[in-house]
Amino acid sequence: MRRTLLGLAAALGLLLVGGGLLWYLAYGTNDTPPPTAPVAGLSAEATIGWHADGAVTIDAAAEPDAYAALGFVHGRRHAWTAALWRQAALGALSTWFGEALVPADRHAHRLQLATGAREAYDTLPPDAQALLQAYAAGMNAAFTAREVRMDDALTLLRLQPEPWEAWHPLALERLFAWLGTRPLTAADIPQPTPTARPAVLADVAQALPLPPVVPAAFDTLRTDDTLLRRFLELHGFDRGLAWAGQDASSRQLVVQQPFGTSALPLIQPVALTGAAVDTPQQRATIPGTLLAPAGEDATQAWALLLHSPATLAWRRADTTQATPFPATTHHTRAPLRDAPDVLLTTQQTPDGAAYVGTPAATADSVLTLQWPGLITGTDLGAQRSLTQGTPAPFTLFSGDGLRLPADGPPEVLGAPGVSVPAAGGRLVSNHPWAAARALRLGEVWADQMDVSAVVAGWHDDHYSTWAAHWLQPMLFAVDQAFPTDPLVLRALVYLRNWDYRFDRSSIGASIVDRWAAAYHETPPLRDGRSAPPWIATADPQTALQTLRESLTALEQTFGEDLSRWRWERVQQGTLRYPVWSAENLLSTARLRAAERFAPHARPGRGHLSTRSGGESRLLRAPAAPATWQAQAGPTLGRSLQIRQLDPRADRFLERYMQPDAPPPLQPVAPADATPHTTRLLPAGE
């Protein structure tokens, strides 16, 4: 009997220990911030209030102290995120994950992310350097905490966060500026006139049409860039949109910024109070950086689109030389694979463009990449000026966006590609499909003439004015072709009864989006597919053929039952954890947390053409379901709200209890009492 009881006790003990270990590995532990923490260089005590919804309030007596507290917040809440982004910006991913990431590191060095950040830091005035030093001190103070060093991702990967240096935020700033460029394709390579063609094509210079000139090295550039973006799960920044409007009694500002498929939130909401700011200020900040793409105080609200221009250009050079331009070399290692040192070489033209390649060894021109980050230091000064109410030109980023002063109409920042009147204000974006969303805003405004009402229904408005314009002539064209295919006839019933809404349960939405993508991929229309296709007439046979092709593709993927072609299923999005989504880079032992960091499926809702935003097969680019939204007004200084999905699970079964619906807007400065407070003290006190 005694032996049986001992056996049961031992089994129960093992079960409890094993269950506790599985609980920890699967869900982590609650992170309770410390009551006090020392920070080197702090001039006076600063206080951090940690709200339950993720927002943070900082009370500091001086601007450097406020940035030290911001660094502490970023380091405490986003240690793994910031460390991973820093590793990418420094061109050192392969030192963590092996040879497979060497191309991504080569690309980071080609873009001069780390080198340019060091040079930019050295040229900053002392007061700006002091802010960066204070921020780094705050990050390093957070990194010393056991809870941070035992972060699930860092622990499972056997990594420790290395000290944060003052110039590192500038490297991450440059990384995000590059991610804000539109991915380049062969269509972006300028095709010179016959007289300006590279010499290698002289024999065909008189032939028309001339073959496109695409250096083999361009494919390397493109694949390196794709690897960097996909490994970090960050892309689609060029689809950002901002709108500001006002009526007789209210003023509002909204910004929506897609940022890829990353399950790691991009924004940390922070409210600043105390003598460090002239008036209480609320900001949407990016961990690891001093960037604040949205914010407000009593005098203004602002929204910046995370966009940066990049182009390709030909340049005359003596390509008979092994290195047409001065070369810069970089070294990196891949210790996880016990690989030898890898030598990475990049070349730049005298005016700062990056060398891409030549069509052939005998060519007299080379293809170069032109991007502000190759010649520009930092936008730290422009960002500070904007937060202080005195906008200054951005150079690394385009600086496109909107500013809504408390006593005037909306002001356009920069030179966005789309800038149109909409709903009592103005809408700006750098993506051509934003024009379709502006049309819908105009319809809503015509019905209500109320800015607050326009904003209130923004996120749940899935009606597409574009679809209403596009579908009717296409249905007319199909009718002229006299369809007899049973599948087409069944689909036409759904299409004729569709209400032009991309709701989760809509079947017509799934058919129209797939049909439009197929139709506009036909050769005569392909070149204009980046812009909204406003169709007045369509060839009947082509319209019917592309409809049949799209229906066949849907049937092969989702089955013969059209009732299963719901938009939420057909356009389902997926959020992924960087690193953990690249399973081929990790050993089996390091995938023990596969469930902890498993992808999060999100039902499709909204569309590229709806006010709420969403995905579409009309885009050539990969889907970017990860989005954050900021909303300011009507009372500037006290009303900034942030909406972003944060699927990270910290409590038992939390992963499985998260709703499919989008998260609610959360105030950056909640009115409730802060549940936890941390007092930052000058080191040595």
C-alpha positions as CSV (number, residue, x, y, z in Angstrom):
1,M,0.0,0.0,0.0
2,R,2.8,2.4,0.9
3,R,4.6,1.6,-2.3
4,T,1.5,2.3,-4.3
5,L,1.0,5.7,-2.6
6,L,4.6,6.6,-3.2
7,G,4.2,5.7,-6.8
8,L,1.1,7.7,-7.2
9,A,2.8,10.7,-5.5
10,A,5.8,10.4,-7.8
11,A,3.5,10.2,-10.9
12,L,1.5,13.2,-9.7
13,G,4.7,15.2,-9.1
14,L,6.0,14.4,-12.5
15,L,2.7,15.4,-14.0
16,L,2.6,18.7,-12.2
17,V,6.2,19.5,-13.2
18,G,5.7,18.5,-16.8
19,G,2.4,20.4,-17.0
20,G,4.0,23.5,-15.5
21,L,6.9,23.2,-18.1
22,L,4.5,22.8,-21.0
23,W,2.4,25.7,-19.7
24,Y,5.5,27.9,-19.5
25,L,6.7,26.9,-23.0
26,A,3.3,27.3,-24.5
27,Y,2.0,30.4,-22.9
28,G,4.8,32.2,-21.0
29,T,4.3,34.0,-17.8
30,N,2.7,37.3,-16.8
31,D,5.2,40.1,-17.0
32,T,4.9,42.4,-14.0
33,P,7.1,45.5,-14.4
34,P,9.4,46.3,-11.5
35,P,8.5,49.1,-9.0
36,T,11.9,50.8,-9.6
37,A,14.7,50.5,-12.1
38,P,18.0,52.4,-12.3
39,V,18.9,54.0,-15.7
40,A,22.4,55.4,-16.5
41,G,22.5,59.1,-17.3
42,L,19.0,59.9,-16.1
43,S,18.9,63.5,-14.8
44,A,15.8,63.1,-12.6
45,E,13.3,60.5,-11.6
46,A,10.8,59.5,-14.3
47,T,7.6,57.5,-14.0
48,I,6.1,54.9,-16.3
49,G,2.5,53.8,-16.0
50,W,1.7,50.4,-17.5
51,H,-1.9,50.1,-18.7
52,A,-3.6,46.7,-19.0
53,D,-4.4,47.3,-22.7
54,G,-0.7,47.8,-23.6
55,A,-0.7,51.6,-23.6
56,V,2.0,53.3,-21.5
57,T,2.2,56.7,-19.9
58,I,5.6,58.4,-19.3
59,D,6.0,61.3,-16.9
60,A,9.5,62.9,-17.3
61,A,11.1,66.2,-16.4
62,A,13.4,66.5,-19.4
63,E,13.3,65.4,-23.0
64,P,16.3,63.0,-22.7
65,D,14.7,61.4,-19.7
66,A,11.5,60.9,-21.7
67,Y,13.5,59.1,-24.4
68,A,15.2,57.0,-21.7
69,A,11.8,55.9,-20.4
70,L,10.7,55.2,-24.0
71,G,13.8,53.0,-24.5
72,F,12.9,51.2,-21.2
73,V,9.3,50.6,-22.4
74,H,10.5,49.3,-25.8
75,G,13.1,47.1,-24.2
76,R,10.6,45.7,-21.7
77,R,7.7,45.1,-24.0
78,H,9.4,44.4,-27.3
79,A,12.9,43.0,-26.5
80,W,12.7,40.1,-29.0
81,T,11.1,42.3,-31.7
82,A,13.7,45.1,-31.4
83,A,16.6,42.6,-31.2
84,L,15.5,40.8,-34.4
85,W,15.0,44.0,-36.3
86,R,18.4,45.3,-35.2
87,Q,20.1,42.1,-36.3
88,A,18.6,42.5,-39.7
89,A,19.6,46.2,-39.9
90,L,23.1,45.3,-38.9
91,G,23.3,42.7,-41.7
92,A,24.0,40.0,-39.2
93,L,21.0,37.6,-39.4
94,S,23.3,34.8,-40.6
95,T,25.2,35.0,-37.4
96,W,22.1,33.8,-35.6
97,F,20.4,31.6,-38.2
98,G,23.1,30.3,-40.6
99,E,24.1,30.6,-44.2
100,A,20.6,30.7,-45.6
101,L,20.4,34.3,-44.4
102,V,23.6,35.5,-46.0
103,P,21.7,37.0,-49.0
104,A,19.6,39.1,-46.6
105,D,22.8,40.3,-44.9
106,R,24.3,41.1,-48.2
107,H,21.3,43.2,-49.0
108,A,21.5,45.1,-45.7
109,H,25.1,45.9,-46.5
110,R,24.3,46.9,-50.1
111,L,21.8,49.4,-48.6
112,Q,24.3,50.8,-46.2
113,L,21.9,50.4,-43.3
114,A,24.5,50.0,-40.5
115,T,27.3,52.1,-42.1
116,G,25.0,54.9,-42.9
117,A,23.6,54.9,-39.4
118,R,27.0,55.2,-37.9
119,E,27.9,58.1,-40.2
120,A,24.6,59.8,-39.5
121,Y,25.1,59.6,-35.7
122,D,28.5,61.1,-36.0
123,T,27.1,64.1,-37.9
124,L,24.2,64.8,-35.5
125,P,24.3,67.8,-33.1
126,P,25.1,67.0,-29.4
127,D,21.5,67.5,-28.3
128,A,20.2,64.9,-30.8
129,Q,23.0,62.5,-29.8
130,A,22.0,62.9,-26.2
131,L,18.5,61.7,-27.0
132,L,19.8,58.6,-28.7
133,Q,22.2,57.9,-25.8
134,A,19.3,58.3,-23.3
135,Y,17.2,55.9,-25.4
136,A,20.0,53.3,-25.5
137,A,20.4,53.6,-21.7
138,G,16.8,52.9,-21.2
139,M,16.9,49.9,-23.6
140,N,19.9,48.5,-21.8
141,A,18.3,49.0,-18.4
142,A,15.3,46.9,-19.6
143,F,17.6,44.2,-21.0
144,T,19.2,43.6,-17.6
145,A,15.8,42.3,-16.2
146,R,15.6,38.5,-15.8
147,E,12.1,38.6,-17.3
148,V,13.4,40.1,-20.5
149,R,16.4,37.9,-20.8
150,M,14.1,34.9,-20.2
151,D,11.8,35.9,-23.1
152,D,10.4,32.8,-24.8
153,A,11.9,33.5,-28.2
154,L,15.3,34.5,-26.9
155,T,15.4,31.5,-24.5
156,L,14.4,28.9,-27.1
157,L,16.9,30.3,-29.6
158,R,19.6,30.4,-26.8
159,L,20.2,34.1,-27.5
160,Q,20.8,37.1,-25.1
161,P,20.0,40.7,-26.1
162,E,23.3,42.4,-26.6
163,P,23.8,46.0,-25.4
164,W,22.0,48.6,-27.3
165,E,24.2,51.3,-28.8
166,A,23.2,54.9,-29.4
167,W,23.3,54.6,-33.2
168,H,21.2,51.5,-33.4
169,P,17.9,53.3,-33.6
170,L,19.2,55.0,-36.8
171,A,19.9,51.6,-38.3
172,L,16.4,50.5,-37.6
173,E,15.1,53.8,-39.0
174,R,16.9,53.1,-42.2
175,L,15.6,49.5,-42.2
176,F,12.0,50.7,-42.0
177,A,12.6,53.4,-44.6
178,W,13.7,50.6,-47.0
179,L,10.8,48.4,-46.1
180,G,8.7,51.5,-47.0
181,T,9.8,51.3,-50.6
182,R,7.8,49.4,-53.2
183,P,9.5,46.2,-54.2
184,L,11.3,46.7,-57.5
185,T,10.5,44.5,-60.5
186,A,12.0,44.2,-63.9
187,A,9.4,46.6,-65.2
188,D,11.1,49.3,-63.1
189,I,14.3,49.1,-65.1
190,P,14.3,52.1,-67.5
191,Q,14.7,51.0,-71.1
192,P,17.0,53.5,-72.8
193,T,16.5,54.7,-76.4
194,P,18.4,52.9,-79.1
195,T,21.2,55.5,-79.1
196,A,21.6,55.2,-75.4
197,R,21.5,51.4,-75.3
198,P,24.4,49.6,-73.7
199,A,26.9,48.6,-76.3
200,V,26.2,44.9,-75.9
201,L,22.9,45.6,-77.7
202,A,24.3,47.6,-80.5
203,D,23.6,44.8,-83.0
204,V,19.9,45.0,-82.4
205,A,19.7,48.7,-81.7
206,Q,17.8,49.3,-84.9
207,A,15.3,46.5,-84.3
208,L,11.8,47.3,-82.9
209,P,10.7,46.4,-80.4
210,L,14.0,46.2,-78.6
211,P,14.4,43.4,-76.1
212,P,14.4,44.5,-72.5
213,V,17.7,45.0,-70.8
214,V,17.7,43.1,-67.5
215,P,21.1,42.4,-66.0
216,A,21.4,39.0,-64.4
217,A,22.5,40.7,-61.2
218,F,19.1,42.3,-60.9
219,D,17.6,38.9,-60.1
220,T,20.0,38.7,-57.2
221,L,19.0,42.1,-55.9
222,R,15.3,41.1,-56.1
223,T,15.7,37.7,-54.4
224,D,17.9,39.2,-51.7
225,D,15.2,41.9,-51.0
226,T,12.4,39.3,-51.0
227,L,14.2,37.1,-48.5
228,L,14.8,40.0,-46.1
229,R,11.1,41.1,-46.3
230,R,9.7,37.6,-46.0
231,F,11.9,36.5,-43.2
232,L,10.9,39.5,-41.1
233,E,7.3,39.1,-42.4
234,L,7.3,42.9,-43.1
235,H,6.1,44.2,-46.4
236,G,3.2,46.1,-48.0
237,F,4.1,49.5,-46.4
238,D,3.4,51.3,-49.6
239,R,-0.4,50.7,-49.2
240,G,-0.7,53.1,-46.2
241,L,-3.5,55.7,-46.3
242,A,-4.3,58.8,-44.2
243,W,-7.4,60.9,-44.2
244,A,-8.3,64.1,-42.3
245,G,-11.6,65.9,-42.3
246,Q,-13.6,68.6,-40.5
247,D,-17.1,70.0,-40.3
248,A,-18.6,72.8,-38.2
249,S,-18.3,71.0,-34.9
250,S,-15.6,68.3,-35.2
251,R,-12.2,67.4,-36.8
252,Q,-10.8,63.9,-37.2
253,L,-7.8,62.1,-38.5
254,V,-7.4,58.5,-39.5
255,V,-4.3,56.6,-40.7
256,Q,-4.3,52.9,-41.8
257,Q,-0.9,51.3,-42.3
258,P,-0.5,47.7,-43.5
259,F,2.9,46.2,-42.6
260,G,2.9,42.6,-43.9
261,T,2.1,39.3,-42.1
262,S,4.0,39.8,-38.9
263,A,2.3,38.6,-35.7
264,L,4.6,41.0,-33.8
265,P,2.8,44.4,-33.3
266,L,4.5,47.3,-35.0
267,I,3.3,50.0,-32.7
268,Q,3.8,50.8,-29.0
269,P,1.3,53.5,-27.9
270,V,2.9,56.0,-25.5
271,A,1.5,59.1,-23.8
272,L,4.0,61.7,-22.6
273,T,3.4,64.1,-19.8
274,G,5.5,66.3,-17.5
275,A,8.0,69.0,-18.2
276,A,9.6,67.0,-21.0
277,V,6.8,68.2,-23.4
278,D,5.2,71.6,-23.7
279,T,1.7,70.0,-23.6
280,P,0.7,66.3,-23.0
281,Q,1.4,64.3,-26.1
282,Q,0.3,60.9,-27.4
283,R,2.4,59.0,-29.9
284,A,2.3,55.7,-31.9
285,T,6.0,54.7,-31.6
286,I,7.9,51.9,-33.4
287,P,10.0,49.8,-31.0
288,G,13.8,50.1,-31.4
289,T,13.5,53.5,-33.0
290,L,12.5,57.1,-32.2
291,L,10.0,57.1,-35.0
292,A,6.4,58.2,-34.2
293,P,4.4,57.9,-37.5
294,A,1.2,59.1,-35.7
295,G,0.4,61.3,-32.7
296,E,-1.4,64.3,-31.3
297,D,-1.3,67.0,-28.7
298,A,-3.6,70.0,-28.0
299,T,-2.2,71.9,-31.0
300,Q,-2.2,69.3,-33.8
301,A,-2.5,65.7,-34.9
302,W,-0.3,64.1,-37.5
303,A,-0.1,60.9,-39.6
304,L,3.0,59.9,-41.6
305,L,2.9,57.2,-44.3
306,L,5.9,54.8,-43.9
307,H,7.0,55.4,-47.5
308,S,10.4,55.9,-49.2
309,P,11.2,56.2,-52.9
310,A,13.6,53.9,-54.7
311,T,14.3,53.8,-58.4
312,L,16.7,52.1,-60.9
313,A,18.9,54.1,-63.3
314,W,21.6,53.4,-65.8
315,R,25.0,55.0,-65.4
316,R,28.0,55.2,-67.7
317,A,31.0,53.3,-66.4
318,D,34.1,51.5,-67.5
319,T,32.8,48.0,-67.1
320,T,36.1,46.4,-68.3
321,Q,37.3,46.9,-64.8
322,A,36.7,44.3,-62.2
323,T,35.2,47.0,-59.9
324,P,33.7,49.9,-61.8
325,F,33.2,51.8,-58.6
326,P,35.0,51.9,-55.2
327,A,34.2,48.7,-53.2
328,T,33.4,48.4,-49.6
329,T,33.8,45.0,-47.9
330,H,31.9,43.6,-45.0
331,H,32.5,40.3,-43.0
332,T,29.9,38.2,-41.4
333,R,29.8,34.7,-39.9
334,A,27.4,31.9,-39.7
335,P,28.4,30.1,-36.5
336,L,25.2,28.0,-36.3
337,R,26.3,26.1,-39.3
338,D,30.1,26.2,-38.4
339,A,30.7,28.0,-41.7
340,P,33.8,30.0,-42.5
341,D,33.8,33.7,-42.7
342,V,31.7,35.1,-45.6
343,L,33.1,38.1,-47.5
344,L,30.3,40.5,-48.7
345,T,31.3,43.2,-51.1
346,T,29.2,46.2,-52.1
347,Q,29.9,48.9,-54.6
348,Q,28.6,52.5,-54.8
349,T,28.9,55.2,-57.5
350,P,30.5,58.5,-56.5
351,D,27.1,60.1,-56.1
352,G,25.9,57.3,-53.7
353,A,23.9,55.0,-55.9
354,A,24.3,51.2,-55.3
355,Y,25.8,49.2,-58.1
356,V,23.5,46.4,-59.3
357,G,25.1,44.9,-62.4
358,T,25.7,45.1,-66.2
359,P,24.0,43.3,-69.0
360,A,27.3,41.9,-70.2
361,A,31.0,42.4,-69.7
362,T,31.3,44.5,-72.8
363,A,28.5,46.9,-71.9
364,D,29.3,50.6,-71.3
365,S,26.6,51.2,-68.7
366,V,25.7,49.7,-65.4
367,L,22.4,49.5,-63.6
368,T,22.3,51.3,-60.2
369,L,19.8,51.5,-57.4
370,Q,19.0,55.0,-56.2
371,W,17.5,55.4,-52.8
372,P,17.7,58.3,-50.3
373,G,19.1,56.0,-47.6
374,L,22.3,55.6,-49.7
375,I,23.1,59.3,-49.4
376,T,21.0,60.6,-46.5
377,G,21.7,60.4,-42.8
378,T,18.6,60.4,-40.7
379,D,15.1,61.9,-40.4
380,L,15.4,62.3,-36.6
381,G,15.5,66.1,-36.8
382,A,12.4,66.1,-39.1
383,Q,10.5,63.8,-36.8
384,R,11.3,65.9,-33.8
385,S,10.2,69.1,-35.6
386,L,6.9,67.5,-36.5
387,T,6.2,66.4,-33.0
388,Q,6.9,70.0,-31.9
389,G,4.4,71.5,-34.4
390,T,6.9,72.8,-36.9
391,P,7.0,70.4,-39.9
392,A,10.4,70.2,-41.7
393,P,11.2,68.3,-44.9
394,F,12.0,64.5,-44.6
395,T,14.7,63.1,-46.8
396,L,15.2,59.4,-45.8
397,F,11.4,58.9,-45.8
398,S,9.3,60.7,-48.2
399,G,7.6,62.5,-45.3
400,D,4.2,62.1,-47.0
401,G,1.1,62.3,-44.8
402,L,-1.3,64.7,-43.2
403,R,-1.2,67.2,-40.3
404,L,-4.4,68.4,-38.7
405,P,-3.8,71.7,-36.7
406,A,-6.2,72.6,-34.0
407,D,-7.2,75.8,-35.7
408,G,-7.0,75.2,-39.4
409,P,-7.8,72.9,-42.3
410,P,-5.8,69.7,-42.9
411,E,-2.3,70.2,-44.3
412,V,-0.7,67.8,-46.8
413,L,2.8,66.7,-45.8
414,G,5.4,65.8,-48.5
415,A,4.1,65.0,-52.0
416,P,2.0,61.8,-51.8
417,G,1.2,60.1,-55.1
418,V,-2.6,60.3,-54.3
419,S,-4.0,63.4,-52.8
420,V,-7.7,64.0,-53.3
421,P,-10.6,65.8,-51.6
422,A,-12.7,63.3,-49.6
423,A,-15.5,63.5,-47.0
424,G,-15.0,67.1,-46.0
425,G,-11.2,66.9,-45.9
426,R,-8.4,65.2,-47.8
427,L,-7.1,61.7,-48.4
428,V,-3.5,60.9,-49.2
429,S,-1.7,57.7,-50.1
430,N,1.1,56.4,-52.3
431,H,-0.9,53.5,-53.6
432,P,-3.2,54.1,-56.7
433,W,-6.1,52.0,-55.2
434,A,-6.6,54.7,-52.6
435,A,-8.6,56.5,-55.2
436,A,-11.3,53.8,-55.0
437,R,-11.5,54.2,-51.2
438,A,-11.8,58.0,-51.7
439,L,-14.9,57.4,-53.9
440,R,-16.6,55.5,-51.1
441,L,-15.7,58.2,-48.6
442,G,-17.4,60.7,-50.9
443,E,-20.6,58.6,-51.0
444,V,-20.7,58.3,-47.2
445,W,-20.1,62.1,-46.8
446,A,-22.9,62.9,-49.2
447,D,-25.3,60.9,-47.1
448,Q,-24.3,62.2,-43.6
449,M,-22.1,65.4,-43.9
450,D,-20.8,64.5,-40.5
451,V,-17.1,63.9,-39.9
452,S,-17.7,61.9,-36.6
453,A,-20.2,59.7,-38.3
454,V,-17.8,59.1,-41.2
455,V,-15.1,57.9,-38.8
456,A,-17.5,55.9,-36.6
457,G,-18.4,53.4,-39.4
458,W,-15.0,53.3,-41.0
459,H,-13.7,49.9,-40.0
460,D,-16.9,48.0,-40.6
461,D,-17.8,49.5,-44.0
462,H,-17.1,46.8,-46.6
463,Y,-19.1,48.3,-49.4
464,S,-17.1,48.8,-52.6
465,T,-18.0,51.6,-55.0
466,W,-15.4,50.2,-57.4
467,A,-17.1,46.8,-57.5
468,A,-20.4,48.5,-58.3
469,H,-18.8,50.3,-61.2
470,W,-16.9,47.3,-62.4
471,L,-19.4,44.5,-62.2
472,Q,-22.4,45.8,-64.1
473,P,-20.8,46.2,-67.6
474,M,-19.0,42.9,-67.1
475,L,-22.3,41.1,-66.4
476,F,-23.8,42.8,-69.5
477,A,-20.8,41.5,-71.6
478,V,-21.3,38.0,-70.3
479,D,-25.0,38.0,-71.1
480,Q,-24.0,38.9,-74.7
481,A,-22.0,35.8,-74.9
482,F,-25.0,33.6,-74.1
483,P,-23.4,31.3,-71.4
484,T,-24.6,27.7,-71.0
485,D,-22.1,26.3,-68.6
486,P,-24.0,25.2,-65.4
487,L,-21.2,26.5,-63.2
488,V,-21.3,29.9,-64.8
489,L,-25.1,30.1,-64.6
490,R,-25.0,29.2,-60.9
491,A,-22.3,31.9,-60.3
492,L,-24.4,34.5,-62.1
493,V,-27.2,34.1,-59.6
494,Y,-24.8,35.1,-56.8
495,L,-23.4,37.9,-58.9
496,R,-26.7,39.4,-59.8
497,N,-27.9,39.4,-56.2
498,W,-24.6,40.7,-54.7
499,D,-24.8,43.9,-52.7
500,Y,-21.2,45.0,-53.5
501,R,-20.0,44.3,-50.0
502,F,-16.9,42.3,-49.1
503,D,-18.4,40.9,-45.9
504,R,-17.1,37.7,-44.4
505,S,-20.1,35.6,-45.6
506,S,-20.2,37.0,-49.1
507,I,-19.8,34.6,-52.0
508,G,-20.2,37.2,-54.8
509,A,-17.2,39.0,-53.3
510,S,-15.0,35.9,-53.8
511,I,-16.1,35.5,-57.4
512,V,-15.8,39.2,-58.4
513,D,-12.3,39.6,-56.9
514,R,-11.0,36.4,-58.6
515,W,-12.7,37.3,-61.9
516,A,-11.4,40.9,-61.9
517,A,-7.8,39.6,-61.3
518,A,-8.1,37.1,-64.1
519,Y,-9.6,39.6,-66.6
520,H,-7.0,42.3,-65.9
521,E,-4.2,39.8,-66.2
522,T,-5.0,39.4,-69.9
523,P,-2.2,40.9,-72.1
524,P,-4.0,44.0,-73.3
525,L,-4.8,45.1,-69.8
526,R,-1.9,43.8,-67.7
527,D,0.3,46.9,-67.8
528,G,-2.4,49.1,-66.2
529,R,-3.4,46.6,-63.5
530,S,-1.7,48.5,-60.7
531,A,-4.4,51.2,-60.9
532,P,-8.1,50.7,-60.2
533,P,-9.6,49.2,-63.5
534,W,-12.6,51.4,-64.3
535,I,-14.3,49.4,-67.0
536,A,-17.0,50.8,-69.2
537,T,-17.2,48.0,-71.8
538,A,-15.8,44.6,-72.1
539,D,-15.4,42.0,-74.9
540,P,-18.1,39.4,-74.4
541,Q,-16.0,36.3,-75.2
542,T,-13.1,37.5,-73.1
543,A,-15.4,38.4,-70.2
544,L,-17.0,34.9,-70.3
545,Q,-13.7,33.1,-70.7
546,T,-12.1,34.8,-67.7
547,L,-15.2,34.3,-65.6
548,R,-15.1,30.6,-66.4
549,E,-11.4,30.4,-65.6
550,S,-11.8,32.1,-62.3
551,L,-14.8,29.8,-61.4
552,T,-12.8,26.7,-62.3
553,A,-9.9,27.9,-60.1
554,L,-12.3,28.5,-57.2
555,E,-13.9,25.1,-57.7
556,Q,-10.6,23.3,-57.7
557,T,-9.5,25.0,-54.5
558,F,-12.7,25.3,-52.4
559,G,-14.9,22.5,-53.9
560,E,-18.0,22.4,-56.1
561,D,-20.4,23.7,-53.4
562,L,-20.5,27.5,-54.1
563,S,-21.9,28.1,-50.6
564,R,-18.4,27.3,-49.3
565,W,-16.9,30.1,-51.4
566,R,-17.3,32.6,-48.6
567,W,-15.0,35.6,-48.6
568,E,-13.7,34.9,-45.1
569,R,-12.4,31.5,-46.5
570,V,-11.3,32.5,-50.0
571,Q,-9.3,35.5,-48.8
572,Q,-8.2,34.2,-45.4
573,G,-5.1,36.0,-44.1
574,T,-2.4,34.6,-41.9
575,L,-0.2,36.3,-39.3
576,R,3.2,34.6,-38.8
577,Y,5.9,35.0,-36.2
578,P,9.2,35.9,-37.9
579,V,11.9,33.2,-37.6
580,W,9.4,30.6,-36.5
581,S,7.6,30.8,-39.8
582,A,10.9,29.8,-41.6
583,E,10.9,26.3,-40.3
584,N,13.6,25.2,-42.7
585,L,16.1,27.4,-40.9
586,L,15.5,25.9,-37.4
587,S,16.4,22.5,-36.1
588,T,13.7,20.2,-34.7
589,A,14.9,20.9,-31.2
590,R,14.3,24.6,-31.6
591,L,10.7,24.0,-32.9
592,R,9.6,22.7,-29.5
593,A,7.5,25.9,-29.3
594,A,5.9,25.3,-32.7
595,E,2.4,25.7,-31.1
596,R,3.4,28.7,-29.1
597,F,4.5,30.5,-32.3
598,A,2.1,28.9,-34.7
599,P,0.6,31.0,-37.5
600,H,-2.7,32.8,-36.7
601,A,-5.4,32.5,-39.4
602,R,-7.6,35.5,-39.9
603,P,-10.9,35.4,-41.8
604,G,-11.1,37.6,-44.9
605,R,-13.1,40.8,-44.5
606,G,-13.0,44.1,-46.5
607,H,-11.2,44.7,-49.7
608,L,-8.6,46.8,-51.4
609,S,-11.4,49.1,-52.7
610,T,-13.5,49.4,-49.5
611,R,-13.2,52.0,-46.8
612,S,-12.3,49.4,-44.2
613,G,-9.4,48.2,-46.4
614,G,-8.4,44.6,-47.0
615,E,-6.7,42.2,-49.5
616,S,-7.3,41.4,-53.1
617,R,-5.9,39.1,-55.8
618,L,-5.8,42.2,-58.0
619,L,-2.5,43.1,-56.3
620,R,0.6,41.5,-57.6
621,A,2.3,42.0,-54.3
622,P,1.9,39.5,-51.4
623,A,-1.0,39.9,-49.0
624,A,-0.4,42.2,-46.0
625,P,-3.1,41.5,-43.5
626,A,-1.2,42.9,-40.5
627,T,-2.4,46.5,-40.1
628,W,-2.4,49.2,-37.5
629,Q,-4.8,52.1,-37.4
630,A,-4.6,55.4,-35.5
631,Q,-7.5,57.7,-35.0
632,A,-7.3,61.3,-33.6
633,G,-10.0,63.7,-32.6
634,P,-12.5,65.2,-32.1
635,T,-10.7,66.7,-29.0
636,L,-7.0,67.0,-29.9
637,G,-4.6,66.1,-27.2
638,R,-6.9,63.6,-25.4
639,S,-8.4,61.4,-28.0
640,L,-5.7,59.4,-29.9
641,Q,-6.7,55.8,-30.3
642,I,-4.8,52.8,-31.7
643,R,-6.1,49.6,-33.3
644,Q,-3.8,46.7,-33.9
645,L,-3.9,42.9,-33.6
646,D,-1.5,41.5,-31.0
647,P,-2.0,37.7,-31.0
648,R,0.9,37.0,-28.6
649,A,-0.4,34.7,-25.9
650,D,0.7,35.3,-22.3
651,R,-2.0,33.6,-20.3
652,F,-3.4,30.1,-20.2
653,L,-5.5,29.3,-23.3
654,E,-5.4,32.9,-24.4
655,R,-4.4,31.9,-27.9
656,Y,-7.5,29.9,-28.3
657,M,-9.9,32.5,-26.9
658,Q,-9.0,35.4,-29.2
659,P,-12.0,36.5,-31.2
660,D,-12.0,36.5,-35.0
661,A,-13.3,40.1,-35.0
662,P,-10.8,42.9,-35.3
663,P,-9.6,44.4,-32.0
664,P,-11.3,47.5,-30.7
665,L,-9.8,50.9,-30.7
666,Q,-7.8,51.5,-27.5
667,P,-7.1,55.0,-26.1
668,V,-3.4,55.8,-25.9
669,A,-4.0,57.7,-22.6
670,P,-6.6,55.6,-20.8
671,A,-8.7,57.3,-18.1
672,D,-8.5,54.4,-15.7
673,A,-5.9,54.1,-13.0
674,T,-2.6,52.5,-14.0
675,P,-2.4,49.0,-12.5
676,H,1.5,49.0,-12.4
677,T,4.0,51.9,-12.0
678,T,7.7,51.9,-12.5
679,R,9.9,54.6,-11.1
680,L,13.1,55.1,-13.2
681,L,15.9,56.4,-11.0
682,P,19.3,57.8,-11.9
683,A,21.9,55.1,-11.6
684,G,23.5,55.0,-8.2
685,E,20.5,56.3,-6.2
